[in-house]
Amino acid sequence: MRLLPAAAAAALVLGVAAPLALTAPASAATVVVTDPTGDAGGTKRLDVTRVKVANDDRRVVVRTTFAADRSGVLVVSLDPRGDTGLRLVARKNGSGDVSAEVVEGAFTDREPTEAPLECDGLRLRWADDVARLSMPSTCLHDGDYGAVRFSVLTERAGGGDSDEAPQTAQGEIGSSVWIPRG
């Protein structure tokens, strides 16, 4: 069978373009950590059940699910490999008002401070039992980092720790596996 030049060109274009059209776009590297329900030390506390962190090229997105809709403080420690980290702090009060900030130092840093950091583009959406924090990658070492790991801690509205994820075998706060940059 002999193809006409136009048909040959069309077959060549389709042969190359069709597989490319089926290729999924690049996505962030993601890690999910689950935590048992009921381990927060009381029914009125923020009880973490699931944390999903995506380390994208442009953003780090943390989605935390709780056992129930409660007020309190969510602290997400982000630790880049080989450097100092930071904490994303989200608060929800009894009337449902929410706020978020970035604070210097990860849980794994030797001397974390309470110094707030400038982070234009930090976003918090807290709807019912799910809090979603989205931080531009430029807020962590001006975007010059690779893999990160995380730890999550919740606190009661009046202070005091409630729950942490992931936990070590001894029940202490642990760290996730390293999440490469996607």
Secondary structure, 3 states (H helix, E strand, C coil): CCCCHHHHHHHHHHHHHHHHHHCCCCCCEEEEEECCCCCCCCCCCCCEEEEEEEECCCEEEEEEEECCCCCEEEEEEEEECCCCCEEEEEEECCCCCEEEEEEECCCCCCCCCCCEECCCCCEEEEECCEEEEEEEHHHCHHHCCCCEEEEEEEECCCCCEEEEECECCCCCECCCCCECCC
